[in-house]
């Protein structure tokens, strides 16, 4: 059976994701779609809107056949490490191709850009160091360094978010010597970070979340931007658990964590660098909510995304030593769900997987999966006591979701 991979967060699953799956099947001619999906905390340093189990259901009911979890170790990292983990999982699962959306719309420009940077690596790194010293953020320094070296139309625009991710996916494929064939399609309508609805049917996940958390959410409809299955599952989650997850729910816990630490303790937390620990403590002392805290703590060098990732690691008490132990490849395949066709693929190919297949974490001991379990425990703290226990029970005992 031929398989195509997608790397996703589905926060939540929307019509743009449906378009992605259609493009993936059309470009790859695959029988099975395999998704590598972030767990409870995401690449931009945010708690997922609903649990990974509900997002797995959204995926399986909308065209995905197999969902593997991208471990916390990779899911909450910068694009390069995020890509390393996701590609290693798809490669271990025998994926034939990878399909991703991009502003470019063709893989030629990605290949040319990778070749160019490989041959100009020393100059690129020199420019990068120069721009970082000026105080700009790391992502900004990357794009400025690239722009300084070339203005060729054949090369990729590395200032756009999906091009950046696709570039890192293709670099990881090359670095890992994987046989995965990269495929891309041009994204349409909504931009990655759009905060408002600008199309009749396609909207970014950012704008959908903003609508869901708006002060007058009852008058804002997302029906035209998401499949009915997503809408129904979001309503079911709110009815069952009473909330949709967002940073404000976790603010009291984050504030407590910051204020109980002295600066030296905070320095041990992953991504806390350059004296920002003192700024974090000062801002936490004066802030009444997460939004106010972010406004006080942000600087030109630290993007909101990086600050949110720092907050995620503080909340989960994740140390530098834990996150720096392995940033190259995942060490297991955690199966969250499958369809009938996905199960058929697994039965035919799992004996050839290059990583252990994990169906229940209670039966698998691994340092990296302990980070996932810890993240799930913290994620559940936004819920009532009974709901918290239910979500934690799922983390340990829930078998993969099966959709016939």
C-alpha positions as CSV (number, residue, x, y, z in Angstrom):
1,X,0.0,0.0,0.0
2,X,1.3,3.4,-1.0
3,X,1.4,6.1,1.8
4,X,1.7,9.8,2.0
5,X,2.6,11.7,5.2
6,X,1.3,15.1,6.5
7,X,2.7,17.0,9.5
8,X,-0.1,18.7,11.4
9,X,-1.5,20.2,14.6
10,X,-5.2,20.4,13.7
11,X,-5.9,23.1,16.2
12,X,-8.7,22.7,15.1
13,X,-9.2,20.7,11.9
14,X,-10.7,23.1,9.3
15,X,-11.5,23.3,5.6
16,X,-8.0,24.3,4.7
17,X,-6.8,21.0,6.2
18,X,-9.4,19.1,4.0
19,X,-7.9,20.8,1.0
20,X,-4.5,19.7,2.1
21,X,-5.6,16.1,2.4
22,X,-7.2,16.2,-1.1
23,X,-4.0,17.7,-2.5
24,X,-1.9,15.0,-0.7
25,X,-3.9,12.2,-2.2
26,X,-4.0,13.7,-5.7
27,X,-0.3,14.5,-5.8
28,X,0.9,11.2,-4.3
29,X,-1.7,8.8,-5.6
30,X,-1.4,7.2,-2.2
31,X,-3.8,4.6,-0.6
32,X,-3.2,5.8,2.9
33,X,-2.6,9.2,4.6
34,X,-0.4,9.2,7.7
35,X,-0.5,12.2,10.0
36,X,2.2,13.1,12.5
37,X,0.3,15.4,14.9
38,X,1.5,17.4,17.9
39,X,0.3,16.4,21.3
40,X,-1.2,18.6,24.0
41,X,1.2,21.5,23.6
42,X,2.1,23.0,20.2
43,X,4.9,24.4,18.2
44,X,4.0,28.0,18.9
45,X,4.0,27.3,22.6
46,X,0.3,27.1,23.1
47,X,-2.0,24.5,24.8
48,X,-4.1,22.7,22.1
49,X,-7.7,23.8,21.9
50,X,-8.9,20.3,22.7
51,X,-7.1,17.1,23.7
52,X,-5.0,15.1,21.2
53,X,-7.7,12.4,21.4
54,X,-10.4,14.7,20.1
55,X,-8.1,16.1,17.4
56,X,-7.3,12.6,16.4
57,X,-11.0,11.9,16.0
58,X,-11.3,15.1,13.8
59,X,-8.5,13.8,11.6
60,X,-9.8,10.3,11.2
61,X,-13.3,11.5,10.4
62,X,-12.0,13.9,7.8
63,X,-9.7,11.7,5.6
64,X,-6.6,10.8,7.7
65,X,-6.0,7.0,8.1
66,X,-3.3,6.9,10.8
67,X,-2.3,9.4,13.4
68,X,1.0,9.3,15.2
69,X,1.8,11.7,18.0
70,X,4.8,14.0,17.6
71,X,6.5,13.9,21.0
72,X,6.7,16.9,23.2
73,X,10.5,16.8,22.7
74,X,9.9,17.9,19.1
75,X,6.4,19.4,19.1
76,X,7.4,22.4,21.2
77,X,10.6,23.3,19.4
78,X,11.8,25.7,16.7
79,X,11.0,24.7,13.1
80,X,14.3,22.7,12.5
81,X,13.9,20.4,15.5
82,X,10.1,20.1,14.9
83,X,10.8,18.9,11.4
84,X,13.5,16.5,12.5
85,X,11.1,14.7,14.8
86,X,8.2,14.6,12.3
87,X,10.3,13.4,9.3
88,X,11.9,10.7,11.4
89,X,8.5,9.3,12.4
90,X,7.2,9.3,8.8
91,X,10.4,7.6,7.7
92,X,10.3,5.0,10.4
93,X,6.7,4.2,9.4
94,X,7.7,3.5,5.8
95,X,6.0,6.6,4.3
96,X,6.6,7.0,0.6
97,X,6.0,10.7,0.3
98,X,5.4,13.9,2.3
99,X,2.9,16.6,1.2
100,X,2.9,20.1,2.6
101,X,1.4,23.4,1.8
102,X,3.7,26.3,0.9
103,X,3.6,29.9,-0.4
104,X,6.0,28.7,-3.1
105,X,3.9,25.9,-4.5
106,X,6.8,24.0,-6.1
107,X,9.6,21.9,-4.7
108,X,12.2,23.1,-7.3
109,X,12.7,26.4,-5.4
110,X,13.2,24.4,-2.1
111,X,15.8,22.1,-3.7
112,X,17.7,25.1,-5.2
113,X,17.7,27.0,-1.9
114,X,19.0,24.0,0.0
115,X,21.8,23.6,-2.6
116,X,22.6,27.3,-2.4
117,X,22.8,27.4,1.4
118,X,24.9,24.2,1.5
119,X,27.5,25.8,-0.8
120,X,27.4,29.1,1.2
121,X,27.1,27.7,4.7
122,X,30.0,29.7,6.1
123,X,28.9,33.0,4.7
124,X,25.3,32.3,5.9
125,X,26.4,31.6,9.4
126,X,28.6,34.7,9.5
127,X,25.7,36.9,8.4
128,X,23.4,35.1,10.9
129,X,25.8,35.9,13.8
130,X,26.0,39.5,12.7
131,X,22.2,40.0,12.6
132,X,21.7,38.3,16.0
133,X,24.2,40.7,17.6
134,X,21.9,43.6,16.5
135,X,19.2,42.3,18.8
136,X,16.7,40.9,16.3
137,X,14.9,37.6,16.9
138,X,16.4,34.4,15.6
139,X,13.8,33.8,12.9
140,X,14.2,37.4,11.7
141,X,18.0,37.0,11.6
142,X,17.6,33.9,9.5
143,X,15.5,35.6,6.9
144,X,17.7,38.7,6.9
145,X,20.9,36.6,6.4
146,X,19.3,34.8,3.5
147,X,18.1,38.0,1.8
148,X,21.6,39.5,2.2
149,X,23.1,36.6,0.3
150,X,20.8,36.4,-2.7
151,X,17.8,37.9,-4.5
152,X,17.5,35.2,-7.1
153,X,13.9,34.4,-8.2
154,X,14.8,30.8,-8.4
155,X,15.3,30.7,-4.6
156,X,12.7,30.4,-1.9
157,X,11.1,33.3,0.0
158,X,12.2,32.3,3.5
159,X,10.2,35.1,5.2
160,X,6.9,33.2,5.0
161,X,5.8,30.6,7.6
162,X,4.9,27.7,5.4
163,X,7.9,28.0,3.2
164,X,10.1,28.0,6.3
165,X,8.5,24.8,7.6
166,X,8.6,23.1,4.2
167,X,12.3,24.1,3.9
168,X,13.0,22.5,7.2
169,X,11.1,19.3,6.2
170,X,13.1,19.0,3.1
171,X,16.4,19.7,4.9
172,X,15.5,16.9,7.4
173,X,14.7,14.5,4.6
174,X,18.1,15.1,3.2
175,X,19.9,15.1,6.5
176,X,18.3,11.8,7.5
177,X,19.0,10.3,4.1
178,X,15.4,9.4,3.8
179,X,13.7,8.1,0.6
180,X,10.6,10.1,1.3
181,X,9.5,12.1,-1.8
182,X,8.6,15.7,-0.9
183,X,5.5,17.2,-2.6
184,X,4.0,20.6,-2.2
185,X,1.0,22.6,-3.2
186,X,0.3,26.3,-3.2
187,X,-1.7,27.4,-0.2
188,X,-4.8,29.4,-1.0
189,X,-6.9,32.2,0.6
190,X,-6.1,32.4,4.4
191,X,-2.6,33.1,5.5
192,X,-1.0,31.0,8.3
193,X,-1.3,33.8,11.0
194,X,-4.5,35.6,9.7
195,X,-6.6,36.7,12.7
196,X,-9.7,37.5,10.7
197,X,-12.0,35.7,8.2
198,X,-11.0,36.8,4.7
199,X,-12.7,34.1,2.6
200,X,-16.1,32.4,2.5
201,X,-14.9,28.9,3.2
202,X,-11.2,29.0,4.1
203,X,-9.9,30.4,7.4
204,X,-6.7,30.0,9.4
205,X,-6.7,28.1,12.6
206,X,-5.6,31.3,14.3
207,X,-8.7,33.2,13.1
208,X,-11.0,30.3,14.1
209,X,-9.5,30.2,17.6
210,X,-9.8,34.0,17.9
211,X,-13.5,33.7,17.0
212,X,-14.1,30.9,19.5
213,X,-12.5,33.0,22.3
214,X,-14.0,36.3,21.4
215,X,-16.1,38.1,24.0
216,X,-19.2,37.6,21.8
217,X,-18.5,34.1,20.6
218,X,-22.2,33.3,20.5
219,X,-22.7,35.7,17.6
220,X,-19.6,34.5,15.6
221,X,-20.1,31.3,13.6
222,X,-17.3,29.1,12.4
223,X,-19.6,26.7,10.6
224,X,-18.6,27.6,7.1
225,X,-14.8,27.2,7.9
226,X,-14.8,23.7,9.5
227,X,-16.3,20.4,8.6
228,X,-19.4,19.4,10.6
229,X,-17.4,16.7,12.4
230,X,-15.1,19.4,13.8
231,X,-18.0,21.6,14.9
232,X,-19.7,18.7,16.5
233,X,-16.6,17.5,18.4
234,X,-15.8,21.1,19.6
235,X,-19.4,21.3,21.0
236,X,-19.1,17.9,22.5
237,X,-15.8,18.8,24.2
238,X,-17.2,22.0,25.7
239,X,-20.3,20.1,26.9
240,X,-18.2,17.3,28.4
241,X,-15.2,19.2,29.8
242,X,-16.6,22.7,30.2
243,X,-13.8,24.5,28.4
244,X,-11.6,25.0,25.3
245,X,-8.0,25.2,26.4
246,X,-6.1,28.5,26.2
247,X,-3.2,30.1,28.0
248,X,-5.4,32.2,30.4
249,X,-6.7,28.9,32.0
250,X,-3.1,28.0,32.9
251,X,-2.0,31.5,34.0
252,X,-2.4,31.0,37.8
253,X,-0.2,27.8,37.6
254,X,2.4,29.6,35.4
255,X,2.5,32.6,37.6
256,X,2.9,30.4,40.7
257,X,5.7,28.4,39.0
258,X,7.6,31.6,38.0
259,X,7.2,33.3,41.4
260,X,8.3,30.2,43.4
261,X,11.6,30.0,41.5
262,X,14.7,32.1,42.0
263,X,16.5,33.2,38.9
264,X,19.0,30.4,39.0
265,X,16.2,27.8,39.0
266,X,14.6,29.4,36.0
267,X,17.9,29.4,34.2
268,X,17.7,25.5,34.2
269,X,14.5,25.6,32.2
270,X,14.8,24.9,28.5
271,X,15.1,28.1,26.3
272,X,15.5,30.5,29.3
273,X,18.6,32.4,28.2
274,X,20.3,35.7,28.3
275,X,19.0,36.9,31.6
276,X,15.3,36.8,30.6
277,X,14.6,34.9,33.9
278,X,14.8,38.2,35.8
279,X,12.4,39.9,33.3
280,X,10.0,36.9,33.7
281,X,9.9,37.2,37.5
282,X,9.4,40.9,37.4
283,X,6.5,40.7,34.8
284,X,4.8,37.8,36.7
285,X,4.9,39.8,39.9
286,X,3.0,42.7,38.3
287,X,0.6,40.9,35.9
288,X,-3.0,39.8,36.4
289,X,-3.5,37.6,33.3
290,X,-1.4,35.9,30.7
291,X,-2.0,38.6,28.0
292,X,-0.8,41.3,30.4
293,X,2.2,39.2,31.3
294,X,3.2,38.7,27.6
295,X,2.9,42.4,26.9
296,X,5.3,43.2,29.8
297,X,7.8,40.5,29.0
298,X,8.2,40.7,25.2
299,X,11.2,42.3,23.6
300,X,12.5,42.8,20.1
301,X,14.7,39.8,20.4
302,X,12.1,37.4,21.9
303,X,9.1,36.7,19.6
304,X,5.8,35.9,21.1
305,X,6.1,32.3,19.9
306,X,9.5,31.8,21.6
307,X,8.2,33.4,24.8
308,X,5.1,31.1,24.8
309,X,7.4,28.1,24.3
310,X,9.5,29.3,27.3
311,X,6.2,29.5,29.3
312,X,5.3,26.0,28.2
313,X,8.6,24.6,29.5
314,X,8.3,26.6,32.8
315,X,4.7,25.3,33.2
316,X,5.9,21.7,32.6
317,X,9.2,22.2,34.5
318,X,11.1,20.9,31.5
319,X,14.9,21.3,31.9
320,X,17.6,22.0,29.4
321,X,19.1,18.6,30.0
322,X,15.9,16.9,29.1
323,X,15.3,18.7,25.8
324,X,18.9,18.8,24.6
325,X,19.5,15.0,24.9
326,X,18.1,14.3,21.4
327,X,17.0,16.8,18.7
328,X,17.6,14.6,15.7
329,X,15.2,11.7,15.6
330,X,12.2,10.3,17.5
331,X,12.7,7.0,19.3
332,X,9.2,5.6,19.1
333,X,5.9,5.7,17.1
334,X,3.0,6.4,19.4
335,X,-0.2,5.4,17.6
336,X,-3.2,7.7,18.5
337,X,-5.7,6.4,16.0
338,X,-6.5,4.6,12.7
339,X,-9.2,3.9,10.2
340,X,-9.9,0.4,8.8
341,X,-7.6,1.2,5.9
342,X,-5.0,2.5,8.3
343,X,-5.2,-0.7,10.3
344,X,-4.7,-2.7,7.2
345,X,-1.5,-0.7,6.4
346,X,-0.2,-1.2,9.9
347,X,-0.8,-5.0,9.8
348,X,1.1,-5.2,6.5
349,X,4.0,-2.9,7.3
350,X,4.6,-2.7,11.1
351,X,7.1,-5.6,11.1
352,X,9.3,-3.4,9.0
353,X,9.1,-0.2,11.1
354,X,12.5,1.0,12.3
355,X,11.1,2.3,15.6
356,X,8.9,0.6,18.2
357,X,5.2,1.0,17.8
358,X,3.5,2.1,21.0
359,X,-0.2,1.7,21.5
360,X,-0.3,2.3,25.3
361,X,2.2,4.3,27.2
362,X,1.7,2.2,30.3
363,X,3.5,-0.7,28.6
364,X,6.4,1.4,27.2
365,X,9.3,2.8,29.2
366,X,11.3,5.6,27.6
367,X,12.8,8.9,28.8
368,X,11.2,10.9,25.9
369,X,7.7,9.5,26.4
370,X,7.9,10.5,30.0
371,X,7.9,14.1,28.8
372,X,4.6,13.4,26.9
373,X,3.1,12.0,30.1
374,X,4.2,15.0,32.1
375,X,2.8,17.4,29.5
376,X,-0.5,15.5,29.6
377,X,-0.7,15.8,33.3
378,X,-0.2,19.5,33.2
379,X,-2.6,19.9,30.3
380,X,-5.4,18.3,32.4
381,X,-5.0,20.9,35.1
382,X,-7.3,23.2,33.2
383,X,-10.2,20.9,33.9
384,X,-12.4,20.0,36.9
385,X,-11.2,17.2,39.2
386,X,-13.4,14.4,37.6
387,X,-12.6,15.6,34.0
388,X,-8.9,15.8,34.9
389,X,-8.8,12.2,36.1
390,X,-10.6,11.1,33.0
391,X,-8.1,12.8,30.7
392,X,-5.2,11.4,32.6
393,X,-6.7,7.9,32.5
394,X,-6.8,8.3,28.7
395,X,-3.1,9.1,28.6
396,X,-2.2,5.8,30.3
397,X,-5.0,3.5,29.2
398,X,-6.6,4.7,26.1
399,X,-6.1,2.3,23.2
400,X,-5.7,3.9,19.7
401,X,-9.0,5.3,18.4
402,X,-10.5,3.2,15.7
403,X,-12.9,4.5,13.0
404,X,-14.4,1.7,10.9
